[in-house]
Amino acid sequence: MSDKPVGEMSFEEAMRALEAVVGQLERGDVALEDSIKLYERGAELKARCEKKLKEAEEKVAAITLDPNGTPTGATPVEGL
């Protein structure tokens, strides 16, 4: 497990760490106390991934087209 604080992880780092946590929990060979710590870390990592995805969604722009289908610019995506 990485010592890097979850709040400093990129989406990719957090996702890899979350996959490792899930793998450990699925194997079922972890002591109860360690399982609880892993579950808590997994919850933090999941929240970090969701936050980073939301940030990315907010940066997405919809391409606007004129009546002929030619791109005319971009506008922020509504509802994300």
Helices and strands as residue ranges (DSSP letters): G 6-8, H 11-27, H 32-59, E 61-65, E 71-76
